Amino acid sequence: MTYFILANPNSGAKKGARTLEVLLPYLDKNSINYQLFATEKIGEEANLIKEILEQKEETDHIIIIGGDGTISLSIDALPENEAFSYIPAGSGNDFARSLNLSLDPIENFKSIENKISHDIFIIKYRSHQLNGYALNNIGIGLDAQIVKSTNSSKLKILLNKVKLGKFAYLLTALHVLFTKKPFSISVLSADNQIKLKFDRAFLMTFTKHPYFGGGIRISPDASNLTEEIHLVEFDRHPLRKIFPLIPKVLQAVHLADARFVHQTSSTFIATTEENQPVQIDGETHEIMAHDPLYLTTQKRTIIY
């Protein structure tokens, strides 16, 4: 048996490289067969997954090492019936947190060796411009702008070095609160049980588990062990009304506030009236006006 390791050494301010520095000597010392496929630049995950699939035998196993973006891009290219494992090495690690995966590479690998399979559900999305899978969440508007601004911020790199990376999201969010304008969007469920129209949407997140932005519980009851996608929406309000809600968000009690809309369904269709930034597992894109974004779920198998 061979472990095919796809790793992003640059994830989490080089946390991926440090993870390899711990894990690979352990594998060598214990005569465990492996092949390493390391990304050298952004977006190489799909090509490396293709190379791995061309070489691996049925008894071999794929392990992905990196942050939420790395595993999301890898899953995009991984066939539905191909089981995988994951060793987190990012700054946010929301997907790992949702499954209580160990952040210790060796402890995590020992768990993988037990070969216990778990079925999870991920989001499958498609529109004319976008097509793929999300393990964590899809955010339109404020959510996407925060991720876009955070990922391009030197502050994130600095805070990652002192293990405070998640605060980059909070600090960036404060800035975006002042500048992000509301937008119009319609949301339907495929069975038409949910029909929503927002004229002043500000934050809209579709999520498969509780976590967002490095540990914030945007939807505390969400689970990737069930089919339901959770929708959380918040309209644009004056800042004097927004700031008192921040402690509620950090304490994960915000959904009790009537200003938050919370709905669940296994399918959603979202249509904006103007172009908007969209983040998918921490990678930023753009959703085009009047181009419906279809969201469903798909079952995958992870071993840990």
N, C-alpha and C positions, 0 to 999 in steps of 0.2 A: 504494500500500500504506500502511495505517495501523497503527501499534502502539497497541493498547489496553492502557494501563497501569493495573493495579489496585494501589494502594499503601496501606500502613498507615503514616502518618507517625509514629505513636506507638510503633511497634515498637522493641525494643531501646533503651529510654530515649531516644526521639527519633532513633534512628539512621536510621529510615525517612525522616524529614524531611531529615536531612543527606544521605542518598543522593539524594533528589530535588533538593536544592540543587546537587549535582554533575552529575547526569545531565541534567536538563531544559535547562540552558543549552547543554550539548553538543548536544542534539537540535535546539534552536533555531538554533544557530550553523551546523549542517550541513544545515539545511532538511529535517529528517526529520519526517514527519507522525506525530503521535501525539495521543491523547486520554487525559486523566488522570481516573481515578476514584479518589478518595481516601476512605478510611473516616474517619468523624468520631467513631464510638463502637464499642464492642466488638460483634462479631457481624454487621457489615454486609456481609461479604464475599459471602454468597450472593445478596443483592439486587443488589449491584453486578455480579456475574457475569451475572445475568439481564439486566440493562440492556445490558451489553457484547454479549452474544449476540444481542440484538434488533437491534443496530446494525451489527455487524461483517460484512464481506463475506468470501468464501471465501479471498481472498488476504491478508487482514489477519491480525494475530498478537497473541496475548495475552501480556503480561509481568506477572508478579506480583512485587511488591516488599514485603518484610516479613520477619518471623521465621518460625520453624517453625509457630507457631500460625496465622499469616496464610495461609501456603500450604496448610496442612491444611484450613482452613475454606473456602478457595477451591476446592480439589480436590473437596470434598464436593459442590459445586454445578456442577462442570465436567463436561460429558458425556464419556463414556469415549473417544470418537473425536476429541476436541478437543485438539490439541497445544498446549503452553504453554512458556514460558520463565520463569526465576526469577532474580532478583537479590537475594541475601540481605541482610537488614538487621535482624538480630535479635541477641540476646545469646548464644544457644547455637549457632545455625546448623549443627545436626547434619546436616540433609538436604543442605545445600550441601557440607559437609565430605565426605559420603559419595560425592559425584560430583566432588569436586575443583573446584567452581565458584569462580571468582574472587570475592573480596570487594570488588574495585575495580569500581564501577558502570560506568565507561566501558570498561574492559577486558572486563568481562562482556558488555556490549551489543555490542561489536565481534565477540565470539564468536557471539552470537545472530544477527548479520547474516549469518554464514556458512551458516545454515540447515541445520546438520547434525543430523539426527534421531537420537535414542537411545531405545530401548525400555527401560522400567524396570517393575518389579513393585511394587505397593503392597498394603497389607493392606485387605481389605474385611471389615467386621465387622457383625454384626447380633445383636440379642436383642429381647425385647419392648419394652425401654425405649431401646435404643441402636441406631443404624443410620448407617453412613457409611464413611469411608476414612481410613487412617492411612499417611503416607509414612515415618514413623520407627518408632515403637514404641508398644505398648500395655502399660501396667504396672498391676498389681493389688497392693494392699497398700503395702509400704514405698515403692516407686517412686512411686506416686500420692500418698502422704502427703508425700513430699519435694517433689514438684512443687507440690502445693497450698500447702504452707507457704512454699516459696521465692517463688512468684508473689505471695503476699500480704505478703512481707517488705520492709520499708524498706531492709534490708541489700542486697538485690538491686539496687535503684535506685542506691544509693551505689556499689557495686562496679562497676556498669555504667558509671558516669561516669568511673571510672579504668581502664576496660577490663579489669576482673577479674571480670566477671559470672559466669563458670563456677565461681568459688570460692564463690559464694552457695549453689550446690547442695551442695558439699562440707561447708560449715559447717552448713547446715540438716540434712544427712544425719546429722551427729554428734548433733544434738539429737533427731532422730526415732528414732535407734537406741535411745535410752533409754526412749522412750515407746510405740512401736508394738507392739501385741500380735500374736501369730501368728494365723493363720486356716486354715480347712479348705477345700480345693479339689480337685476332680477334673479331670483333663485327658485327653482322648482325641484321637486322630487319626481322621479320617473312615473310614479303612480298618481301624481297630482294631488297627493295628500298635503303636501307643503307647497304653498304659493306665496312667495314673499317679494315685495318690491321696496327697495331702499333708495331714497332720493338723496340722502346725505350720509352714505356709508363712509366709515373712516377706517375701521379695522374689520377685516373679514378673514377668518381662518377656518379651513377644513382640516381636521386632524384625525389620526387613527389612534393616538394615545395621548396621555395628559400633557406631555412636555413640549416646550417651545422656548427658543431663545436661551438654551443652556440651563434648563431646570425650572423655568416658570411653568406652573400647571395651568395652562390656558383652558383646559377642559378636564377637571379632576377625575371624572368617571369614565373617560374614554379608555378604550383598550384595544390593542392590536390582536387580541385573542378572539374578538367577535367581528362580525361583518359591518357593524354600524360605523359610519363616518359622522363625526361631530362637527357641526357648524356653530361658530361663535361670531357674532356681529355686534359692532358698537358704532353708533352714529357719531358724527362730528358734533361736539358740544363746546361751549366756551371753556377756556383753560381753567377758569376758577371752579368749574364743575368736574373737570377731568382729574386734576391733581389729587383731590380727596379720595379718588378711586384707586390710585396707585397702590396704597397699602393693602387694599382688598385683593388686588390682582396678585401681589406678592404672597399674600396669605391664602390664596386660592379660594376665596369666598365671594368673588366678584359676580358669579352667575346668579346669586340671590338678588342682585340689584336689577330692577326692572329695565334699566337702560341697556342691559345686555340681552341680545336675542340668542337663544340656544336651542338648536334643533338637531335631531338625529335621523339618519336614513342610510340605507345601503347604496343609494344613488342620488346624485344631485346634478342639476344643470344650472350653470351660472353664466349670465350674459351681461356684460357691461355696456354702457352707452357711450363710453369714450375709452381710449387706450389707457391701460393701467399697468404699473409694474406688478409682477407676480413672482413670489419666491416659491420654489419647489425644493424642499429639503435643504434649504440654505443656498441654493443656486438661483440667481435672479434671471428672469425672462420678462416678456411683455405679453399681456393678453390684449387682443385687438378688439375694438368696438364692434358690437353686434355679432361676434364670433362665439357661439356657445361653447363653453368648456364642460365636457361631460365627465363626471366622476363616478366610478364604480369601485368595487373591491375585487381582489384576486387572492386566492390562498397560495401561500408559499411555505416551504419547510426550512427551518433553521435548526441546526444541531448545536446544543450547548449543555 
